[in-house]
Amino acid sequence: MKRLDNPPNPYVTAHHEWLEPPPPVKVEVFEEQARSIIAENDSPDVGYRFSVNPYRGCQHGCIYCYARPTHEYLGFGAGSDFETRIVVKTNAAELLDHEFRAKSWKGELVAFSGVTDCYQPLEAVYGLTRACLEVCLRFRNPASVVTKSYLVVRDAAILSDLARETASRVMFSIPFRDPQDARLLEPGAPTPQRRFEAMRRLTDAGVPTGIMVAPIIPGLNDRDIPELLARAADCGASAAGCIALRLPGSVEDVFLSRLRKVMPLRYERIEHRIREIRGGALNDGRFGERMHGRGTYWDSIMQLFSVAARRHGLTDSMETREECTFRVPPEPVTPGAQFELPFG
């Protein structure tokens, strides 16, 4: 990785209209030439097999983010390092084109933001997610996006074209209806209102959209579910999903310490409810268990979610069209390349 002494500032680019105010902390950017871009997942809990992540770390700084421990593999910390030391895979689109051309690739769905938000503020400068989606469009390879960012509206035309050519969708992660709660727990992300606005604009552009109430933090935002799903349906969403709070590894310490700081009066109740859905523990990392809870309280949350989803006609977020339109386009022409003329 190469650390940039003077990293680009997305808040003073031509895309400033898409972004929130700049974060109060200094962000360090590291550029790298990645060796591969498609990550394969074999977890039975996740609704996709392959994912693409053009960035490591995330400026949204969500205190509950399950991906924080991945930063430790780079020698960074899972706390403030995760949101201030961002790694940019500058060759993401070139790698994706190369990997799509492999004979072993069969055109399966690729999920963007399997780890960190692919539309975090630096995307306004680097445009790596946009470039990767353009590759998906050229190959007619299905793609899905999960994001909290309003910046995704910039790529409405590409996402709309992709939806017409093959399976495609954008899921908005909106776990809180109260903007104050969102600001405390997701300090670098756009407000819920901005996310709903982006959802409506993409829907109007012909992009299938949905809402992810993720994570559900018992004792905090489970009560928000009916209003969130109602607002999503009003914005044209067709799908809804939810995931229980996960606190793997060092995420537990980051989440609890920051939660106690920003919500001291609600802290004990929330911790109690988390333990209630986890059999007395704070986390359950077992396959088949980590994405949801157990017990009476969790069952009541799921019943509330199910009733609200049916009322507003929202389907399971993991449902996709079973359609293979994948094709390999011609190799891009290299400037100055010599061609053989068809003379005998």
N, C-alpha and C positions, 0 to 999 in steps of 0.2 A: 504494500500500500504506500501511496505517496501523499504525505500531508501537505495541504495547500496553505501557504503562509497568509494569503489574502483570499479566502474563499468567496465565491459569488454570493451576493445578497439578493435573494428572491423578492424581497420586499421593495426593491427599487427598480425592478424590471418592468417591461411592458405588461406583465401579468399581475401587477399590483392590485387591480380591481377584483381579483379572485380571492385574495388572501386576507387573513385577519391581521391585527397589529403584530409587530415582530415580538419574539419571545424576549423576556428580560435577561436571559443569560447568553453568554457568548457561545456560538456554535463553531466547532471545528469540523472541517470537511477533509476526508481522505479519499482520494481517487485510486481505483485499482483496475487492473485488467484481469477480469475473472477468467477462470478456466472453463467453467460451465455455467449455464443459467437456468436450466430446468432441473428442479429438485423433485425426486420421487418420494412419495409418501405411502406407507403401507399400513397406516392406522385404520382400523375398522370404524373409528369414531368420526373420521373426516370424510366429507362427501366428494372428495376429488383425489385423484392419484398424483397429478403433476401440478407444480406451482412455479411461478416466476417472481422473483423479488429483486428489483433493480437496486434497492437500497438496503443497507444494514443499519439498524437503529432507526428511531423515529422521533421527529420534532414535536409530535403531538403530546408526548410525555404522559400518556394515560397511566395512572398509578397502578392499575390492575393488569397491565399488559403481560400476558403469559409468555411473550417472546423475549422478555428482558434477559433471561439466562443465556440466550444465543450470543449476546455481546461478550460474555465471559470467554468464549472460544477464541476471541480476537485479542485477548489480554486486557480488555476493558472491563468496567464495572457494570452491574445490572441496574444501578441507580441513576444518578445524574449523567453518567457517561452515555447511557442508552439514548438519551434525548439530546445530547449536546455534541457527541462525537459520531458523526454520520459517515458511513462508508458508501461511496458511489461507484457502481459497476459501469464504467463508462462504455464498455463494449457490449452491453446487454443485448442490443438489437442485432448486432452482427452475430453474436453467439446463437441467438434464437433462430435466425435464418439458417445458420450452419446446422444446428441440431434438428431442425425441421426437415432438412434435406437428407438426413440419415435414413437408410433403408428400413431401419428398425422402428422409425416413427410412423404411427398409424393414424395420426390426426385426432388424438384424444383431447378432451377438455383440459385447458390450462387455466389455473386459478391465479389471479394477480392479488397480491397482499396476503399470501399464506402466512407470512411472518410479520412484516411491517407495512405500513400504509404506502402503497405505490404512488399516491398523489399527495404526499407530504410536501411542505413548501418548496423544498429544493427541486421538485419536479418542474416548477415554473421556470427554472433556469436550465436544467439539463434535458428535459423532455424525453427521458428514457422510456417511461411507460407509454407515451404516445408513439414513439418509434417502434416499440415492441408490438403494440396493437396494430400498427400499420403492417408489420410482418405477418401477424395473424390474419389480417384481411387479405394480404397477397396470397397466402396459402389456404385461405378459407378454413382456418383452424378455429374451432370453438373456443371461446374465452369467457371467463367470468371475473368480475372485479368486486372487491369489498373495500369500502373506503369511508372515511369521515369527512372528506375534503370537498369543498365547493369547486376546486380546480378541475374536477372531472368534467364539468360543464364545457370546458374548453374543447374537449374531444368528443362532443356530442355527435358530430357528423361521422366520425370514424366508427364510433360505437353503433350508430344507427345503421351504417352500411354493413357492419359486421353482423348485426342482428338479422338483416335481410338475407345475408349470404349463408349463415350458419347459426348454430346455437350461441347465444350471447346474452348476458344480463349484468346489471350493476346492483349490488346490494349495499344499502347504506347502513352503517353501524350507528344506531341512535338509541342508546340505552337510557337516556334521561329526558324527561319532559321539561324539567326546571333548568333554565340556563345557568342558574347559580350553582346547582349541583354539578352540572357539566363542567363549568369553569373550574371548580375545585378539584375534580377528579380527572379531567381531561384538559389541562391548562393550555395546551398549544393547539387544540382542535377548534374548528368553527363551531358556532352555537348550533343547538338543535334546529332553530328556525332556518338557518342558512342551509343546513343539510336537507331539510324538507323542501326548501326552495329549489335546490339542485335536483332533487328527486322529481319534482314537477317539471322542471325544464327538460330533463332527459326523457321523461315519459312523453311530453309533448313532441319531442324530436323522434319518437318511434323506438326508443330504447326500453326493453323490458326492465323494470325496476322492482326492488323489494326492500324490506326492512329487516335488519338483524338487531333484536333487542339483546345485545351481547356486550358485556356479560350481565346476567341477572344477578344482582347482589341482594340476597334475601335480607329483608328488613330495611332496605333503602329504596330500590327502584321497582320492586315487584308490583307496587301499587300503580306505577306509571303505565303498565302494559295496555289497558283498554284505550287510554287516550293516544298513546303512541301508534297503535295499530289503526285507530280511527283516522288520525292525521295522515298516516301513510296511504291508506285507501283513498282519502280525499285528494292526495297528490298523484294518484294513478298507479300506485304500487299493486302488483299482482301476487306477491309472495311475502312470506314472513317466516322468520326462524328465531330461535333463541338458544343460548348456551349459558350454563351455570358458571359462576365465577370459578376460575382456576388459579391456584396459588402454588405453582411448582417451584421448587428450589428457592432461590433468593428472592423471588417475587413476593413471597410471604412477608419477609421483613420489610421490603420496600412498601408494599401495600399497607400493612398494619401501622407502620411508623408514620406514613403520610396521612392515612385516614385519621389517626388519633390527633394529628396536628390540625387538619382542616375541618374535622367534624367531632370535636371533643365530647359534645353532649349526646351524640348518637352512636359513638364508637362502641360502647359495651353492648348495646342492643344488636347492632349489626354483627359483631363478632359472635354473639350468642346464636343468631339465626344461621350464620355460616356453619357453625359447628352442628347445628340441629339438622341441616340437610346433608352433612358429611359424617354422620354417626359419631359425633363428638370430636372429630378431627377438623383441621382447617383445609385439608386437601386430600384428594384421593386420585392418585395418578394411574390407576389401573385402566387398561383398555375396557371400554364398555361402561365405565363409571365416571370418568373424569369430566365429561361434557354435561352431565346432569346430576341432580341430587337424589336423595332418598328420604322417605318419611312423609308424615302427614302434611307438614308445612309445604314441602316441595310439591306434593301431589295437588295441593290447593292452588299453587302457582301455575302448574301445568293446566289445570282445569280452567283457570281464569284466562290463560293464553289461548287455549283451544276454543273456548266460547267466543272470545273477541275475534279470533281469526275467521271462524265460520260466519260470524255476523257480518263481517266486511268482505267476505269472499276471497280471503288471502290463502293461497295454497302453501304447501311445504316448500321452503326456500331451496331445497336440494333437488327439486324436480327439474329435469332438463329434457329437451327434445332428443330423442335417440335418432340422430341423423348424422351421417358422415359425408361431408362435402369437401373434404380435404383434397387438395391437389398441389403438386409441386410446380411452381412457376419456373420459367427459364432463368438461368443464372444471370445476375446483373451484368451488364456490359462494362468492362473496364476501359476507362478513357485511353485512347491510343492503341487499343488492341488491334491485332492484324486478323483479317478474315480471309478464309479461302474462298475464292470465287468459283462458281459452279461451271467452270469450263472444262471440257473434255481434253 
